[in-house]
Amino acid sequence: MPIETRVRDAGGPPVEAAASLGAQAVALPVRPGPVAPADAPPGLPCSLDELLALHGAKGEPGEVIAAPARLGDRLGELLLYGVGEAAPADLRKAGAALARRGRGRDTLVAGPPDTSADGLSAFVEGALLAGYQFTIRSGDGAGRGKAPLGTLALAAGSADPRAADRGAALAQAAARARDLANQPSTDKGPSWLADRAADLAAEAGLGLRVLGEKELAAGGFGGLLAVGSGSPRPPRLIELSYAPEDADGRHVVLVGKGITFDSGGLSLKPNDNMKTMKTDMAGGAAVMAVMGALRDLGVRTRVTGVVAAAENMPSGSAMRPGDVVAHYGGRTSEVLNTDAEGRLVLADALAYAAAELDPDVIVDVATLTGAAKVALGLRHGALYATDDDLAAALTAAGRAAGEPLWRMPLIDDYRPGIDSDVADVANIERRGFGGGSIMAALFLREFTGGRRWAHLDVAGPARATGDDAEITKGATGFGARLLLTWLAAPSA
């Protein structure tokens, strides 16, 4: 579902613009402390400070208080929204709260604080993403609740309008990732995902290559074939390529886990654990969304996105515990748990990227382990990296984008835990070390060919159980804004 809220220039000061645009509400920013003189609507029965005191508001990010106000010749609403210290994180939260408060309205005029380009971009991101909805309903969508805010008009005095465009592009990328992940698996098989990649390539001017079942067999992609063997919908390897004319000489490969539904295979998940598994391709969705936004954001780095897409189902043809898989390039893994399937498809994609695409750096994104969620909760992604500078750059990008990462250790002393008696490596830990997320990362490292590599385990933050700031219930699109922020930086 595309983001429905539009962003435009209000064309003047907040109250004046609200009157001329016929807006139902005007919003003014408030920082902690006494309120500086502002362009408040006429006729208020009290000062803005008195109004804040009445509601016990302190100007903190996410606060919104309301009062009736005269906007030209019509009665509307004055909203005072807290922005804290007006840091990007504060403004992202403020924009989200304001957009939620504006649901059901056609137009809201906001006076963003006089702030940096990064702050305005974050404000727009928060407002647009908080209005995101995904529904598949018949008729007029009864039961959907209030429609998202129609237009957010930014009043004069804002930062460079290109910052608002950047915020909108980042929000649209995150929304695309959410759409792909929220799509029910009724239709969403590997070929469906490949078709969406074809649409994306045509829209964003990307190169596209899709390997089907025969090509995967001929190329030795044993992990993808094994994971997809239990489903009537065969796997796909999707490759999207972006090569700008003014490329800076670097080549980044992004690899995404694209398990379009994960039943666990013969190592069957409990029913409750299966309910969210339409989003087990959230890493692949983030990679596709990033690829679609590179041109709009003017990224100068050459980027290739590889999505390993398969459906993990139980059947008479499904892979079994004890099977040995030969991955791309010849390395073998012993399947000890068919529900540890994500690392099997990623192994193929990583080995292919390292051997055939000649990247300077590889970054993979995957909803890989419940262990990462146990360790870090639902807001931080787990970061593993073979290079300190790469880890620092991704961490900084995550902080700036509002998608935080926490670096985890690649412990070499744990490596014997995934030794196999019959193959090069086992797909789960078997020595009693624990650390399931670390073990999965150590498994993936075996297939990176010694390239600079980072792994983002986003099993926690890729899904949300409720609305919170710019996050909405369901798939969050985690990773898309982070990676775009990193790629757009001069030293990506």
C-alpha positions as CSV (number, residue, x, y, z in Angstrom):
1,M,0.0,0.0,0.0
2,P,1.6,3.4,-0.9
3,I,1.8,6.0,1.9
4,E,-1.3,8.0,1.5
5,T,-0.2,11.2,3.3
6,R,1.2,13.9,0.9
7,V,3.8,16.4,1.9
8,R,3.9,19.9,0.4
9,D,5.1,23.4,1.1
10,A,2.5,25.5,2.9
11,G,3.6,28.7,1.2
12,G,3.7,30.9,4.2
13,P,3.7,31.2,8.0
14,P,1.6,28.5,9.8
15,V,-1.6,30.3,10.8
16,E,-1.8,32.3,7.6
17,A,-1.1,29.2,5.5
18,A,-3.7,27.2,7.4
19,A,-6.3,29.8,6.6
20,S,-5.5,30.0,2.9
21,L,-5.3,26.2,2.5
22,G,-8.6,25.6,4.3
23,A,-6.7,23.3,6.8
24,Q,-8.6,21.8,9.7
25,A,-5.6,22.2,12.0
26,V,-2.4,24.1,12.5
27,A,0.5,22.7,14.6
28,L,3.2,24.7,16.3
29,P,6.4,23.1,17.8
30,V,7.2,23.4,21.5
31,R,10.5,22.8,23.2
32,P,10.9,22.3,27.0
33,G,10.7,25.6,28.9
34,P,8.8,28.8,28.4
35,V,7.3,29.1,24.9
36,A,8.9,31.7,22.7
37,P,6.5,34.1,20.9
38,A,4.9,32.2,18.1
39,D,2.5,32.8,15.3
40,A,-0.5,31.6,17.3
41,P,-4.0,31.9,16.1
42,P,-5.9,35.0,17.3
43,G,-8.6,34.8,19.9
44,L,-7.1,32.3,22.2
45,P,-8.4,32.8,25.8
46,C,-4.9,32.1,27.3
47,S,-1.2,32.2,26.5
48,L,0.5,29.1,25.0
49,D,2.4,28.6,28.3
50,E,-0.9,28.6,30.2
51,L,-2.3,26.1,27.7
52,L,0.7,23.8,28.2
53,A,0.5,24.1,31.9
54,L,-3.2,23.2,31.9
55,H,-2.4,19.9,30.2
56,G,0.8,19.3,32.1
57,A,2.8,19.2,28.9
58,K,6.5,19.8,28.9
59,G,7.4,19.9,25.3
60,E,8.7,16.4,25.2
61,P,8.8,14.5,21.9
62,G,5.5,12.8,21.2
63,E,3.4,15.1,23.3
64,V,0.4,16.7,21.4
65,I,-2.2,18.9,23.0
66,A,-5.1,20.6,21.3
67,A,-7.3,23.7,21.6
68,P,-10.0,25.1,19.3
69,A,-8.7,28.0,17.2
70,R,-10.0,30.4,14.5
71,L,-8.2,29.7,11.2
72,G,-9.4,32.4,8.9
73,D,-13.2,32.3,8.6
74,R,-13.5,28.8,10.0
75,L,-13.1,27.0,13.3
76,G,-10.2,24.6,13.5
77,E,-7.7,23.2,15.9
78,L,-4.4,24.4,17.3
79,L,-2.0,21.6,18.1
80,L,1.1,22.1,20.2
81,Y,3.5,19.3,19.6
82,G,6.6,18.6,21.7
83,V,10.0,18.4,19.9
84,G,12.3,18.0,22.9
85,E,15.8,19.2,21.9
86,A,14.8,18.9,18.2
87,A,17.4,16.2,17.5
88,P,16.5,14.0,14.5
89,A,15.3,11.2,16.9
90,D,13.1,13.7,18.7
91,L,11.6,15.1,15.5
92,R,11.0,11.6,14.0
93,K,8.9,10.9,17.1
94,A,7.2,14.3,17.0
95,G,6.3,13.9,13.3
96,A,4.8,10.5,14.0
97,A,2.7,11.8,16.9
98,L,1.4,14.7,14.9
99,A,0.4,12.5,12.0
100,R,-1.5,10.1,14.2
101,R,-3.3,13.1,15.8
102,G,-4.2,14.3,12.3
103,R,-5.9,11.1,11.2
104,G,-9.1,11.7,9.4
105,R,-8.2,15.3,8.4
106,D,-7.6,16.5,4.9
107,T,-4.9,19.1,5.6
108,L,-2.7,19.9,8.6
109,V,-0.3,22.8,8.5
110,A,2.8,22.3,10.6
111,G,5.4,24.8,11.6
112,P,8.5,22.6,12.0
113,P,11.2,24.1,14.2
114,D,14.0,26.0,12.6
115,T,16.3,23.0,12.4
116,S,18.8,21.1,10.4
117,A,18.2,19.3,7.1
118,D,18.6,16.0,9.0
119,G,15.9,17.1,11.5
120,L,13.4,18.0,8.8
121,S,14.0,14.8,7.0
122,A,13.4,12.8,10.2
123,F,10.2,14.8,10.9
124,V,8.8,14.0,7.5
125,E,9.9,10.3,7.9
126,G,8.1,10.0,11.2
127,A,4.9,11.6,9.9
128,L,4.7,9.5,6.8
129,L,5.5,6.2,8.4
130,A,3.1,6.7,11.3
131,G,0.3,7.0,8.7
132,Y,1.2,3.7,7.1
133,Q,-1.6,1.1,6.9
134,F,-1.8,-2.3,5.2
135,T,-5.2,-3.8,4.7
136,I,-6.9,-6.3,2.4
137,R,-10.6,-5.6,2.8
138,S,-13.6,-5.8,0.6
139,G,-15.9,-2.9,-0.2
140,D,-15.1,0.5,1.3
141,G,-12.7,-0.8,3.9
142,A,-15.2,-0.6,6.8
143,G,-13.5,-1.2,10.1
144,R,-10.3,0.4,9.0
145,G,-10.7,3.3,11.3
146,K,-9.8,6.9,10.5
147,A,-8.0,7.4,7.2
148,P,-4.4,8.7,7.4
149,L,-3.8,12.5,7.3
150,G,-4.3,13.6,3.7
151,T,-1.8,16.4,3.4
152,L,1.0,17.6,5.7
153,A,1.8,21.2,4.7
154,L,5.2,22.4,6.0
155,A,5.1,26.1,6.8
156,A,7.7,28.7,5.7
157,G,11.0,28.8,7.7
158,S,11.7,25.1,7.3
159,A,15.1,23.8,6.2
160,D,16.0,23.1,2.6
161,P,12.9,21.5,0.9
162,R,15.2,18.9,-0.5
163,A,15.5,17.5,3.1
164,A,11.7,16.9,3.1
165,D,12.1,15.1,-0.2
166,R,14.8,12.9,1.3
167,G,12.6,12.1,4.3
168,A,9.8,11.2,2.0
169,A,12.1,8.9,-0.1
170,L,13.3,7.1,3.0
171,A,9.7,6.7,4.3
172,Q,8.6,5.3,0.9
173,A,11.4,2.8,0.9
174,A,10.5,1.6,4.4
175,A,6.8,1.4,3.3
176,R,7.7,-0.7,0.3
177,A,9.6,-3.1,2.5
178,R,6.6,-3.2,4.9
179,D,4.2,-3.9,2.0
180,L,6.3,-6.8,0.7
181,A,6.6,-8.4,4.1
182,N,3.0,-7.8,5.2
183,Q,1.6,-9.4,2.0
184,P,0.0,-12.8,3.0
185,S,1.7,-15.9,1.7
186,T,-1.5,-16.9,0.0
187,D,0.0,-15.3,-3.1
188,K,3.5,-14.5,-1.9
189,G,5.7,-17.3,-3.2
190,P,9.2,-17.0,-4.6
191,S,7.9,-16.3,-8.1
192,W,5.6,-13.6,-6.8
193,L,8.6,-12.0,-5.2
194,A,10.5,-12.2,-8.4
195,D,7.6,-10.5,-10.2
196,R,7.7,-7.7,-7.7
197,A,11.4,-7.3,-8.4
198,A,10.7,-7.1,-12.1
199,D,8.2,-4.3,-11.4
200,L,10.7,-2.5,-9.2
201,A,13.5,-2.9,-11.8
202,A,11.3,-1.3,-14.5
203,E,10.3,1.6,-12.1
204,A,13.7,2.4,-10.8
205,G,15.9,1.7,-13.8
206,L,17.6,-1.4,-12.3
207,G,19.1,-4.4,-14.0
208,L,17.4,-7.7,-13.2
209,R,18.4,-11.4,-13.3
210,V,16.2,-14.2,-11.9
211,L,17.4,-17.8,-11.6
212,G,14.7,-20.4,-11.7
213,E,14.7,-24.0,-10.6
214,K,16.7,-25.3,-13.5
215,E,19.3,-22.5,-13.4
216,L,19.7,-23.1,-9.6
217,A,20.2,-26.8,-10.1
218,A,22.7,-26.2,-12.9
219,G,24.6,-23.6,-10.8
220,G,24.9,-25.7,-7.7
221,F,22.6,-23.7,-5.4
222,G,21.9,-26.6,-3.1
223,G,20.8,-24.6,-0.1
224,L,18.0,-22.9,-2.0
225,L,16.9,-26.1,-3.7
226,A,16.9,-28.0,-0.4
227,V,14.9,-25.4,1.5
228,G,12.4,-25.1,-1.3
229,S,12.1,-28.8,-2.0
230,G,9.0,-29.3,0.2
231,S,6.9,-26.6,-1.5
232,P,5.1,-26.8,-4.8
233,R,6.3,-23.2,-5.4
234,P,10.0,-23.5,-6.4
235,P,12.8,-21.2,-5.2
236,R,14.2,-18.2,-7.0
237,L,17.5,-16.2,-6.8
238,I,16.7,-12.6,-7.5
239,E,19.5,-10.2,-8.5
240,L,18.9,-6.5,-8.9
241,S,21.7,-4.2,-10.0
242,Y,22.3,-0.4,-9.8
243,A,25.2,1.2,-11.6
244,P,25.1,5.0,-11.6
245,E,26.9,6.9,-14.3
246,D,29.0,8.8,-11.8
247,A,29.8,5.7,-9.7
248,D,32.5,6.2,-7.1
249,G,34.3,3.0,-7.9
250,R,32.9,0.9,-5.0
251,H,30.7,-2.1,-5.3
252,V,28.4,-3.1,-2.4
253,V,26.4,-6.3,-2.5
254,L,23.3,-6.6,-0.3
255,V,22.0,-10.0,0.4
256,G,18.5,-10.6,1.8
257,K,16.8,-13.7,3.2
258,G,13.6,-14.2,1.2
259,I,11.7,-17.1,2.9
260,T,8.2,-16.3,1.8
261,F,6.7,-18.6,4.4
262,D,8.5,-20.6,7.1
263,S,6.6,-23.5,8.5
264,G,9.9,-24.9,9.9
265,G,9.8,-27.8,7.4
266,L,9.8,-31.2,8.9
267,S,11.1,-29.6,12.1
268,L,7.7,-28.1,12.3
269,K,7.1,-24.9,14.2
270,P,4.2,-24.6,16.7
271,N,1.1,-22.9,15.3
272,D,1.6,-19.6,17.2
273,N,5.2,-19.3,16.0
274,M,4.0,-19.7,12.4
275,K,1.5,-16.9,12.5
276,T,4.1,-14.2,11.7
277,M,6.1,-16.2,9.2
278,K,4.8,-14.4,6.1
279,T,7.3,-11.8,7.3
280,D,10.3,-14.2,7.2
281,M,11.4,-12.5,4.0
282,A,11.7,-9.1,5.7
283,G,15.4,-9.0,5.0
284,G,14.8,-9.6,1.3
285,A,12.1,-7.0,1.4
286,A,14.5,-4.4,2.9
287,V,17.1,-5.2,0.2
288,M,14.5,-4.7,-2.6
289,A,13.3,-1.5,-1.0
290,V,16.8,-0.2,-0.8
291,M,17.5,-1.0,-4.5
292,G,14.3,0.9,-5.5
293,A,15.3,4.1,-3.7
294,L,19.0,4.4,-4.7
295,R,18.4,6.6,-7.7
296,D,16.0,8.9,-6.0
297,L,18.6,9.5,-3.2
298,G,21.4,10.0,-5.6
299,V,23.6,7.2,-4.3
300,R,26.9,7.1,-6.2
301,T,28.0,3.6,-5.1
302,R,27.4,0.6,-7.4
303,V,25.0,-1.7,-5.6
304,T,23.8,-5.2,-6.3
305,G,20.9,-6.7,-4.3
306,V,20.6,-10.5,-4.1
307,V,17.5,-12.1,-2.6
308,A,17.4,-15.8,-1.9
309,A,13.7,-16.7,-2.1
310,A,12.2,-20.0,-1.1
311,E,9.2,-21.4,0.8
312,N,10.0,-23.8,3.7
313,M,7.2,-26.4,3.8
314,P,6.8,-30.0,5.0
315,S,6.0,-32.7,2.5
316,G,7.2,-36.0,1.1
317,S,9.9,-34.2,-0.9
318,A,11.1,-31.9,1.9
319,M,14.7,-31.9,3.2
320,R,15.2,-34.0,6.2
321,P,17.3,-33.7,9.4
322,G,20.5,-35.5,8.6
323,D,20.6,-34.5,4.9
324,V,23.8,-33.0,3.5
325,V,23.5,-29.9,1.2
326,A,26.1,-28.9,-1.3
327,H,26.1,-25.1,-1.5
328,Y,27.2,-22.8,-4.4
329,G,30.9,-23.3,-4.8
330,G,31.0,-26.8,-3.3
331,R,31.0,-26.3,0.5
332,T,28.7,-28.7,2.3
333,S,26.5,-28.4,5.3
334,E,24.7,-31.0,7.4
335,V,21.0,-30.2,8.1
336,L,20.4,-30.9,11.8
337,N,17.3,-28.7,12.0
338,T,15.1,-27.9,9.0
339,D,13.9,-24.8,10.8
340,A,17.4,-23.3,10.6
341,E,16.7,-22.8,6.9
342,G,17.5,-19.1,6.4
343,R,21.2,-19.7,6.8
344,L,21.1,-22.4,4.2
345,V,19.7,-20.1,1.5
346,L,21.9,-17.2,2.6
347,A,25.0,-19.5,2.3
348,D,24.3,-19.9,-1.4
349,A,23.7,-16.2,-2.0
350,L,26.8,-15.2,0.0
351,A,29.0,-17.7,-1.8
352,Y,27.7,-16.6,-5.1
353,A,28.2,-12.9,-4.3
354,A,31.7,-13.5,-3.1
355,A,32.8,-15.6,-6.0
356,E,30.9,-14.0,-9.0
357,L,30.1,-10.3,-8.2
358,D,33.5,-9.1,-7.0
359,P,32.2,-6.8,-4.2
360,D,34.2,-4.6,-2.0
361,V,31.8,-5.4,0.9
362,I,28.8,-7.7,1.5
363,V,26.0,-6.9,3.9
364,D,23.3,-9.5,4.5
365,V,19.9,-8.8,6.3
366,A,17.8,-11.6,7.7
367,T,15.2,-12.4,10.3
368,L,17.5,-15.2,11.2
369,T,17.3,-16.3,14.9
370,G,15.0,-16.0,17.8
371,A,18.2,-15.9,19.9
372,A,18.9,-12.3,18.6
373,K,15.4,-11.3,19.7
374,V,16.0,-12.8,23.2
375,A,19.4,-11.0,23.5
376,L,18.4,-7.5,22.2
377,G,14.6,-7.3,22.3
378,L,12.4,-5.8,19.6
379,R,14.1,-2.5,18.8
380,H,17.7,-3.3,18.1
381,G,19.1,-5.4,15.3
382,A,22.1,-7.6,16.0
383,L,25.2,-6.7,14.0
384,Y,28.1,-9.0,13.2
385,A,31.1,-7.8,11.1
386,T,34.5,-8.9,10.1
387,D,35.7,-5.2,9.8
388,D,35.7,-2.6,12.6
389,D,35.3,0.4,10.2
390,L,32.3,-1.3,8.5
391,A,30.7,-2.1,11.8
392,A,31.2,1.5,13.0
393,A,29.7,2.9,9.8
394,L,26.6,0.7,9.9
395,T,26.1,1.5,13.6
396,A,26.3,5.2,13.0
397,A,23.9,4.9,10.1
398,G,21.5,2.9,12.2
399,R,21.6,5.6,14.9
400,A,21.0,8.3,12.4
401,A,18.1,6.5,10.7
402,G,16.3,5.5,13.9
403,E,17.1,1.8,13.3
404,P,19.7,1.0,15.9
405,L,22.1,-1.8,15.8
406,W,24.2,-3.5,18.6
407,R,27.4,-5.1,17.6
408,M,27.7,-8.7,18.7
409,P,30.9,-10.8,18.9
410,L,32.1,-13.4,16.3
411,I,33.7,-15.7,18.8
412,D,36.2,-18.0,17.1
413,D,36.4,-20.2,20.2
414,Y,32.7,-21.1,19.4
415,R,33.4,-22.2,15.9
416,P,33.9,-25.9,16.8
417,G,30.3,-25.8,17.9
418,I,29.1,-26.1,14.3
419,D,31.6,-28.8,13.2
420,S,29.9,-31.7,11.4
421,D,30.8,-35.3,11.5
422,V,30.0,-35.7,7.8
423,A,30.1,-32.2,6.2
424,D,32.1,-29.0,6.2
425,V,29.7,-27.4,8.7
426,A,26.5,-28.1,10.6
427,N,23.5,-25.8,10.3
428,I,23.0,-25.5,14.1
429,E,25.2,-25.6,17.1
430,R,25.8,-29.1,18.5
431,R,28.4,-28.8,21.3
432,G,26.4,-27.0,24.0
433,F,28.0,-23.5,23.7
434,G,24.6,-21.8,23.3
435,G,24.6,-18.3,21.6
436,G,22.3,-19.2,18.8
437,S,22.6,-15.9,17.0
438,I,26.4,-16.0,17.2
439,M,26.4,-19.6,15.8
440,A,24.3,-18.6,12.9
441,A,26.7,-15.7,12.1
442,L,29.7,-18.1,12.3
443,F,27.9,-20.4,9.9
444,L,27.3,-17.6,7.4
445,R,31.0,-16.4,7.7
446,E,32.0,-19.7,6.2
447,F,30.5,-18.7,2.9
448,T,31.8,-15.1,2.5
449,G,35.1,-15.9,0.8
450,G,37.1,-13.7,3.1
451,R,35.3,-10.5,1.8
452,R,34.5,-7.6,4.1
453,W,31.2,-8.7,5.5
454,A,28.5,-7.7,7.9
455,H,25.4,-9.6,9.0
456,L,22.3,-8.0,10.3
457,D,20.0,-10.3,12.3
458,V,16.8,-8.4,12.5
459,A,14.4,-11.0,13.8
460,G,13.4,-8.7,16.7
461,P,12.9,-5.2,15.1
462,A,11.5,-6.5,11.7
463,R,8.1,-7.0,13.3
464,A,6.1,-5.0,15.8
465,T,3.1,-6.0,17.9
466,G,1.7,-2.5,18.1
467,D,2.1,1.1,17.0
468,D,5.0,3.1,18.5
469,A,6.3,6.4,17.1
470,E,6.9,5.8,13.4
471,I,6.5,2.0,13.8
472,T,3.1,0.5,13.0
473,K,1.9,-3.0,13.9
474,G,3.2,-5.7,11.6
475,A,6.3,-5.6,9.4
476,T,8.4,-2.5,10.2
477,G,10.7,-2.4,7.1
478,F,13.7,-2.4,9.5
479,G,17.0,-2.1,7.7
480,A,15.8,-0.1,4.6
481,R,16.4,3.3,6.0
482,L,19.5,2.2,7.8
483,L,21.1,0.8,4.7
484,L,20.1,3.8,2.5
485,T,21.6,6.2,5.1
486,W,24.8,4.2,5.0
487,L,25.0,4.0,1.3
488,A,24.3,7.7,0.8
489,A,27.1,8.7,3.2
490,P,30.4,9.6,1.4
491,S,32.3,6.8,3.1
492,A,29.8,4.0,2.7
